[in-house]
Structure formats: C-alpha cells, structure tokens
Amino acid sequence: MQELTLITPTFLFSAISLLLLAYTNRFLSYAQLVRTLKDKYMLDHSAITRAQIMNLRRRLYLTKNMQLSGVGSLLLCVATMFFIYIGMQTVSAYIFAVALILLIISLSLVIAEIRISAKSLEIYLGDMENE
C-alpha cells in the first residue's frame, strides 16, 4: 500500500463541499415543493397530488442520507489528515478507505434520487396530458 500524504484527503474537500452544496440546494427546493404540495392537497385531495407527496417523501429520505454520507466522508477525511499528521499511517489509510466508501454511498444515493425525481416529473407530465 502506498503511503498517504496530507494532500491526498484534501483533494476530496472541494468535491465533497460542492456535493454538499448541491444536496443543500436540492433539499431547499424540496422544502418549497412540500409547502406547495401541502397547500394543493388541502384544497383538492387528488390521487396525483398524493402520488407526488409519496414520491417527495422518498426523495427527502434519500437526500437526508446523501447529506449524512457526504458529511461523514468529509469528517473522515479530516480524521485521516489528523492521523497522517500524528504519524499513524496505517490507521489513516483505513479511515480514508471508509471515507471513500461513504462518498460512494452518497453518490449511489444521488443516482437513486435522480431516478425518483424523473418519475415525479413523469407523474406531473402525465397529469398535464390527462387534462
């Protein structure tokens, strides 16, 4: 195994920070959508609105887990740097591996969330076609 340097985990900082910013923006747009759908559902208990709400609930769950995995990855990158700094190379390598696994999980959840988002748009477009 090749020795880690302080530079290695810092490469992930910018990538993870941008991912977390994108996740936060996504979450904020969902919050607005929840408010809009709630108002719409209170006026008209349609099956389409109910389907959108159920879809949004799944998307929020995935987004929460995307954020948690991303933050965990960033936290472990910092821990990796600490262990490199104090000279514990083997420990730092294992911690960095876990950080990479968390990042992979986070990105995998993004793929699942994108698929659900596309289905949500299909529901919305289907409703428009029916009118």
N, C-alpha and C positions, 0 to 999 in steps of 0.2 A: 504494500500500500504506500502510495506517495504521501509525503508529509504535507499537511495543510499549513498555509500561512495565513496571516491576518487578512490578506487581500481576498482570499477565496470566498469566505462568507459575506464579505462586503459587496461582492458582485450581486448578490441576491437582494440587498437592501433596496436598491432603486426599483427592481422588478416587483418585489413584494409591496413596496409602498404604492406603486402605480396600481397594482391589483386591488389593494385595499381601498384606494380612492375610487376606482371603478365600482367596487362592491358597495361602497357607501352611497355613491350616486344612484346605483340601482335600487338600494334599499329606500332611499328618499323618494324616488319615483313610485315605488310600491306603496309607500305610506300615503302619498297623494291619491293613488288609484284606489286604495282601501276606502278612503273618505268618500270619494266619488261613487264607488260601487255601493257603499252603505246607503248613501242618500237615494240612489237609484232603486235599490232593493226595498227601502222603506216605502217608496211610492208605488212600486209595482213588483210583486213577488214573482217575477218571470223565471222560467227554467234557465234561460240564457244567462241572466244575471247570477243565478245560483251557481251555475257551472263556472262562470268567471270567478266567483268568490272561492269556490273549492280549488280551482286552478291556482289562484293567487296565494291561497294558504300553503300549498305545496311549494310554490316558488319562494315564499318567505322563509319556510323551513330550510330549504336548500341554501338560500342566501345567508341565513344565520350561520349555517355550518361552513359555508365557504369562508365567511369572515373569521370564524373561530379557527379554522385550519390555517388560514393565512397569518393570523396574529400569532398562533402557536409556532409557525415556521419562522417568523421574524424573531420571536422571543428565543427560539433555539439557536438561531444564527448569532444572536448576541451572546448567548451562553457559550457557543462554540468559540467565539472570539476571546471570551474570558479564559476559557480553558487553554487555548493556544497561548495566551499571554502569560499564564502561570506555568506553562511548560508541560501540560498534561495532554500530549499529542493523541494518544490512543482514545482517551475519553472524548476529546474534541471531535475526533473523526466519527465516533459513534453518534454523538449528539448532532453533528452536521448531517449524517445519514437520515436520522429521524426528521430533521428539518426539511430535507428534500422529500421525504415520504409525505409529510404534511402538505407540502406545496403541490405534490402530485395529486393528493386527495382533493385539495382545494380546486385545482384546475379540472379535475374529473367532475366535481360537483357543478362547475360552471357549464360543462358540456350538457349535463342533465338538465340544468336550469334553462339553458337556451332551447332545448327541445321542448320543454314545457311552455316556455314563452311563445314559441312558434305555434303550439297547439292552441294557446289562448287567443292568438291573433286569428287562427282558423275559425274558432268559435265565433269571434266577433264578426269576421267576414261572412260566415255562414248566416248569421243573424241578419246582416245587411242584405244578403241575396234573397232571403225569405220575404223581405218587406216589399 
